[in-house]
Amino acid sequence: MSKLSSPFLNLFLPLLLMSIPYLVNSQSVESEQDILLKLRQQLNNPPSLRSWNSSFSFCNWTGISCTDGKVTALLLGNIDITVTIPATICDLRNLTVLDLSYNYIPGGFPGVLFNCSKLQSLDLSQNNFVGSIPDDIDRRLSTLKYLNLGGNNFSGDIPPAVGNLTELQYLYLNSNLFNGTFPKEIGNLANLVELGLAYNGFLPSTIPAEFGKLRKLTFMWIRDANLIGHIPDSFANLSSLEHLDLAVNNLEGSIPGGFFTLKNLTYLYLFRNEFSGEISQKVEALNLVEIDLAMNNLTGSIPEDFGKLKNLKLLSLFSNQLSGEIPPSIGLISTLTTFKIFNNKLSGVLPPELGLHSKLEQFDVSTNHFSGQLPENLCAGGVLIGVVAFSNNLTGKVPQSLGSCDTLSTVQLYDNNFSGEIPSGIWTAVNMTYLLLSDNSFSGQLPSLLAWNLSRLELNNNFFSGPIPAGISRWVNLIVFEASNNMFSGEIPVEVTSLSRLTTLLLDGNQLSGQLPTKIISWKSLSTLNLSRNALSGQIPVVMGSLPDLLDLDLSQNHFSGKIPSELGQLKLVMLNLSSNQLSGQIPDQFDNLAYENSFLNNSNLCAINPVLNLPNCYIRPRSSNKISSKVLAMILVLAMTIAIATAILTLLVIRDYLRKKKKRELLTWKQTSFHKVDFTQANILSSLTENNLIGSGGSGKVYRITMNHVGESVAVKKIWNNRKFDEKMEKEFVAEVQILGTIRHSNIVKLLCCISSEESKLLVYEYMENQSLDKWLHGKKRRSSSGTNSVQQVVLNWPRRMQIAIGAAQGLCYMHHDCSPPIIHRDIKSSNILLDSEFEAKIADFGLAKILAKQGEAHTISAVAGSFGYIAPEYAYTTKVNEKIDVYSFGVILLELVTGKEAHIGDENTSLAEWAWRQNAEGKPIIDCLDEEIKKSSYLEEMTSVFKLGLICTSTVPSTRPSMKDVLLILRRCSMRNSEEKLGNEFDVAPLLGNPTYLSSYKRSKRVSDFEFDSSLDYSV
């Protein structure tokens, strides 16, 4: 046997030895494939990993990279992982790259990864991780070269141990909830190339001087991180630096001149800080592509050396205190696309070559002291979007070349000294949306054809003349048309009444004549109409009383005659002026109060019944010239008194008997339905519905305050229906109120105690709110009540109380949208429907317009638009499909009310508050200038600024970009807690949302979150 075996072994042994590597490798391949299949199962079999099967080599599977047949990289980003990271991952012994970004992985920092001993690149960004970073991360992951934890919910301090990861080249900890400190030891990372600490709520921190040792650093991103103090002088040593972003902090002092000597510097963002002093005039960083130093306190002039920057695309210096002239060499830069220097003290002539050598897109020089003409070649590149030059001393004509610039979307030249006619092409530019030309000396006539998308046209205080063209009917998207104080003549064409989207029409101070059109039923959105100081005549059209949103009406100083239509009394007019006409007859009863005391001056033939205003009584005739003897007069008086007394006694007896019988009959027909335990009966309520207990009235009925003497508490009673005539609208509102409030329970929604109904009246009994409505607290001093007094107007709401109210109201709406099944949309959220109890806890009221959605997030079809002007979302006026986002819009208006103190329907220049707020930002005006004077001197400016931004985001014109009420509530809570240094817990990072209206659609799926800057070259009007 041994002899036979020897030759066999001699032959087989070499073959066996040759096969050993193959057998070992087969064993390894089989092992790693099994690990991956096990991993897929532990990740709940994501659909993106369908290719993970045994039918072909695992090195070809999705997300797998191999080296020499072994898994070295696992790329599982954006595949909707929702479970914690399995320990199985580290069974892949050769794993060096792990990417799990853009998923929904929960839990704390995954300690299981400490077993991945060869890991060099770890990307866990954009997940739901919480808690702190381990203090021993340097010992457990010492081989890391790339670490990205951005876009999570990590909190606390960044541990100093991070500075011991000496191999690290890329470190991203941005967009988390870090609320402690970041370590100076980061300066020890000698190999670091990119550093991201942006969008964190660190404790107020100075930039460590040690950061100046990062000689290999090319990218530093610490935007919106609560930085204070000066920029260290050591930053002049960052010789490799290309991208520096320290924007949106509280840095102060001068901008180190060394920045402009860093020869590799390409992007410099220092906007929205508190830098002062002059900009260095010596610029050697000739590779600069973007410079943004806006919203600081910089003084001096624009450096002449900026003209040497041959790669410069963006120069943003707006909202500083710069003076002097613009260096002419800036007009020669061939790469310049964005030039924004508005809101400074600059003067002189604009460089005539601006736009000639580059493809200029955005040009904003507004609110300065420039003189001379606009540069002729601004649109030479053919891509100019906006020309914004308002509030200067510019003269001459608008360049003809702008008439052939089809890309223009906004031209804002108001408040200058321009003259001549507007180039015809500007009127019809295909993308034109806003054309604002007021307060100049322009002349010429209006064209029949305008840009199809033009929504705002302002021509006030110019010398435009001629008729208003009949072709105005083609201006179908016009929302605001202001042409006050010009020389327009002729009749107002009937075609103007077809503009269904029109909200503001100002034609006062012209030479218009003739009668008003009588067919104005398309003006369903019109809120402001001013035709004063013209030569209009005829009667006021009755149909004007059917305009549902009309708030301001001024027809004064014309030649109107006849009666004032009683239908006007049905409007909820905030301002009415019919003075200086030839009107006659009785004024509508609704206007006979002191709110309209200056509305009817110089109309000698007007009268009122029992007048409160200074008008004659319609029932008292002028004295006759025939005299009656005193004896006859005395006899007539005695006889009349006798008859009157007898009639009164008889009437009282009849009425008393009738009331007794009626009360008995009513008590038998009333039905009480209780939703909470109550200590009163319907008799207690019915007997107290007297004028003495009346505290308010509105479109849906009267409200009474009734004190229950036997328990000492008060209730509020709303009487919705008070006659036998069937009113379908009020009936629907009553049913909606009972259906919703009778079933839901929440501390921030007003409590409906019971309803009492009969065939003649319907009553809703609520808990009484001692501090009435938010509307009265915010605006009571500015708008006196009908009684001339206001019980709450002497007290000012401080900011903490306003914040408390905002959070309370948000909690109520969040409950309605996210916790009710099915969800509820209110449809009429406004400050008068936010009631306040004795502790100023907010409660949402008035559900008469509310709708219950069949499915959350699903649009609901309505038959008619309802709500209150100033609070109505734009899409609500033009579509029958609505969802929760209309409530978000209305709530955003309330946030703007809380921070600005302004009313929703009284913004600036007859605009809504939301539109006014967006314009302030579009024009680059500091937010602090928009705040309510009564509160902005407090120590809560950061909170107020955040809430103002949140109000803007909520009032975005695009519903999909508005946050949900759940997100809004999270942001408000975080803003409130930040001041008291409390931890928020597991909530996601909301800092980017406060700077980016497109957050919800892009943040979770974007590689890097960046601020959204309000672009003043575009008007973001609602």
Salt bridges, closest charged atoms under 4 A:
ASP80 OD1 - ARG1005 NH2 3.53
ASP123 OD2 - LYS1007 NZ 3.35
ASP136 OD2 - ARG139 NH2 3.59
ASP136 OD2 - ARG140 NH1 3.63
ASP245 OD2 - ARG223 NH2 2.87
GLU284 OE2 - LYS282 NZ 3.17
ASP305 OD1 - LYS308 NZ 3.13
GLU353 OE1 - HIS357 NE2 2.60
GLU458 OE2 - ARG456 NE 2.43
GLU458 OE2 - ARG919 NH2 3.40
ASP508 OD2 - ARG533 NH2 3.00
ASP657 OD2 - LYS661 NZ 3.38
GLU666 OE2 - LYS662 NZ 3.76
GLU728 OE2 - LYS732 NZ 3.51
GLU731 OE1 - LYS762 NZ 3.88
GLU733 OE2 - LYS729 NZ 2.74
GLU737 OE2 - LYS718 NZ 3.51
GLU760 OE2 - ARG724 NH2 2.30
GLU767 OE2 - LYS843 NZ 3.92
ASP775 OD2 - ARG783 NH2 2.88
ASP828 OD2 - LYS830 NZ 3.74
ASP846 OD1 - LYS718 NZ 3.70
GLU875 OE1 - ARG962 NH2 2.78
ASP887 OD2 - HIS817 NE2 2.95
GLU897 OE1 - HIS779 NE2 2.67
GLU903 OE1 - ARG783 NH1 2.13
GLU903 OE1 - HIS905 NE2 3.67
GLU909 OE1 - ARG919 NH1 3.52
GLU915 OE2 - ARG456 NH1 1.80
GLU923 OE1 - LYS925 NZ 3.28
ASP932 OD2 - ARG802 NH2 3.16
GLU933 OE2 - LYS936 NZ 3.12
GLU934 OE2 - LYS781 NZ 2.13
GLU934 OE1 - ARG802 NH2 3.97
GLU942 OE2 - ARG978 NH1 2.88
ASP989 OD1 - ARG974 NH1 3.17
ASP1011 OD2 - ARG223 NH1 3.59
GLU1013 OE1 - ARG272 NH2 3.17
ASP1019 OD2 - ARG919 NH2 3.75
